[in-house]
């Protein structure tokens, strides 16, 4: 699988896990007293975030992205919905 395609797929999975963590697990923890939801989803999200960083590093190396672009992709990964925006931009680039 190509490195950009892998980054997009992992980014989407990481973005979904982040939204589930913020929108489902955190309310369950603080409103329903279920801290295990954060522990489980937090672990999954953490794994996917590390995988995203590895995929981003690989793209940086193979695609010769400039440092600024890598930094922007990293910043988008810590903003809710950011990885979906990154995916949209990458799709637009690859379809040209």
HUSUL-V910998 format. One record per backbone hydrogen bond with DSSP energy under -0.5 kcal/mol. NH is the residue of the N-H (numbers start at 1). CO is the residue of the C=O. Records with the same first field share a line. If there is no record, write none. Layout:
BEGIN
NH = CO ; CO
END
This chain:
BEGIN
6 = 2
7 = 3
8 = 4
9 = 5
10 = 6
11 = 7
12 = 8
13 = 9
14 = 10
15 = 11
16 = 12
17 = 13
18 = 14
19 = 15
20 = 16
21 = 17
22 = 18
23 = 19
24 = 20
25 = 20
26 = 21
28 = 24
29 = 25
30 = 26
31 = 27
32 = 27 ; 28
33 = 29
34 = 28
35 = 33
37 = 34
38 = 35
39 = 35
40 = 36
41 = 37
42 = 38
43 = 39
44 = 40
45 = 41
46 = 42
47 = 43
48 = 44
49 = 45
50 = 46
51 = 47
52 = 48
53 = 49
54 = 50
55 = 51
56 = 52
57 = 53
58 = 54
59 = 55
60 = 56
61 = 57
62 = 58
63 = 59
64 = 60
65 = 59
69 = 66
70 = 66
71 = 67
72 = 68
73 = 69
74 = 70
75 = 71
76 = 72
77 = 73
78 = 74 ; 75
79 = 76
82 = 79
85 = 81
86 = 82
87 = 83
88 = 84
89 = 85
90 = 86
91 = 87
92 = 88
93 = 89
94 = 90
95 = 91
96 = 93
END
